[in-house]
């Protein structure tokens, strides 16, 4: 898993003007790479409870989410596409991570993602 996260994930960042044109090759490529990374995130987080939680949170949240996916989300114009992307990312998180948290609290690795959701 570590090798896949470190060597296989690549989401290019293009200027917003290029990405806003959904028919452009750059936009389509970036879109495919984003969804590939989301799929990897979901697969990594499925190992929760089998592999040590610290390892899963490091690979899934610190590396995949915060290093790759969040950058792309921050560069996606606000709107239905961004909301759909965020929903898919949230759907990957194991529910048990949030069971013992106090109201309004979150995991430290999710602070930046939560700020994005609030905006």
Residue pairs with C-beta under 8 A, 6 or more apart in sequence:
1 44
1 47
1 51
1 59
2 59
4 40
5 40
5 44
5 59
5 63
5 64
6 63
8 40
9 33
9 36
9 37
9 40
9 64
9 68
10 33
11 30
11 33
11 34
11 37
11 68
11 69
11 71
11 72
12 26
12 29
12 30
12 33
13 30
13 71
13 72
13 75
14 26
14 27
14 30
16 75
16 77
18 24
18 26
18 27
19 26
19 27
19 30
19 75
19 76
20 27
20 77
21 27
22 28
30 72
34 69
34 72
34 85
37 64
37 68
37 69
38 69
38 85
38 88
38 89
38 92
40 64
41 60
41 64
41 65
41 69
41 89
41 92
42 91
42 92
44 56
44 59
44 60
44 64
45 56
45 60
45 92
45 93
45 94
47 56
48 56
48 94
48 96
48 97
49 94
49 96
57 107
57 109
60 92
61 107
61 109
61 110
62 109
65 89
65 109
65 110
65 113
66 109
66 112
66 113
69 89
70 112
70 113
70 116
72 85
73 82
73 85
73 86
73 89
73 113
73 116
74 116
76 82
76 85
78 119
86 116
86 117
89 113
97 107
98 106
98 107
101 107
106 114
